[in-house]
């Protein structure tokens, strides 16, 4: 049976994952705010 090789991503891999996670979080927040503004405008125009 062959042992699986472990990959050490190191500091660079950890920093990359942190940056990617933050970027995705910021994008989701940005799109959510835009969506809420669009919904609020739609609600005001229906009144």
N, C-alpha and C positions, 0 to 999 in steps of 0.2 A: 504494500500500500504506500502510495506516494504522499509525502507531507506537503500541504499547501504552503506556498511561499507567501510570507507576509510582506506587505508593501508599506514602507515607512514614508508617509507623505511629508513629514517634517513641518517646519514652520511655514514654508511657502504654501503648502497645501492647506494648512489651517487658515492662514490669512486669506487665501483665495476663497475658501468656503464662507468666511465671515463677510467678505466684501460682496459675494454673490447673494448671500442671505439678506444683507442690508439693502442691496439694490432691488431685490424682488419685493421686500417689505415696503420700501419707499414707492415703488410703482403701484402696488396694490392700494396703498393709502391714497395716492394721487388719483387713481381711477375711481376709488370709492367716493372721494370728495367731489369729483366731477359728476359722477352719477347722482349723488345727493342734490347737487345744485340743479341738475337737469330735472330731477323729480320735483323739486320745490318750484321751479319755474312752471312746470306743467300743471301743478296743483293750483298755482295762482292764476293761471290763464283760464282754468275751468270754473273759477268762482265768479 
